[in-house]
Amino acid sequence: MTKADIVNEIAKKTGVEKVQIQTIVEAFMDEVKGSLEKEENVYLRGFGSFIIKKRAEKVARNISKNTTITIPAHNIPAFKPAKSFAAKIK
């Protein structure tokens, strides 16, 4: 399902114009991205959490050149579904 599909489905169910729905969906995604950039987690009860995972610095190997490289510590965004949501999927 794409963002356009989500907008279409919400527009069908609510009767609101697609342009307004698109604006709302994009504003929601911007808020989630903004919070994660500030390293603040986003919790949506019954749906899940958008969280920041911290990766420690590690040493890796470049197999083709037979050398070692250091990958610096970094953060990555992740989604953790709520237990009730995950149970419905199973």
Secondary structure, DSSP 8 states (H G I E B T S, - for coil): --HHHHHHHHHHHH---HHHHHHHHHHHHHHHHHHHHTT--EEETTTEEEEEEEE--EEEEETTTTEEEEE--EEEEEEEE-HHHHHHH-
